[in-house]
Amino acid sequence: MSERYKLQRDPFVVPTADNKVIREHFGRASTRDDDYSIAHMIAPPHWAEPYQTPEFDEVTLVVRGAKQIIIDDKKLILSAGDSIRIKAGVRIQYSNPHDEECEYVSICYPAFSIDRVHRED
């Protein structure tokens, strides 16, 4: 690795139980960076996560398909080309209630970690 840059060609594939594909390019799992994380994700049709109140800001950019986000009981649908920034401490729920996959990129700062996401049961 160059000290001036890191070319990522082998992202860490996060194991999931819900058929969501998560490839973390930079972050705690892939490069031990705690300042931020960036992941390329594919959410299958009819996928959903529980509500959560993360301790990190998150930027999402939808590449293909559509993603639903519920923020404070307000439902938003992001389509390809849309992006959103959600501040730390906001209660949210991510899902793909549609019949096609949703491909998106997520940037979290500080980096995503399971102990910072605070998912509800």
Secondary structure, DSSP 4 states (H G I P E B T S, - for coil): --SS----SS-EEE--SSS-EEEEEESTTTT---S-EEEEEEEPTTEE---B--SSEEEEEEEESEEEEEETTEEEEEETT-EEEE-TT--EEEEE-SSS-EEEEEEEES---HHHH-B--
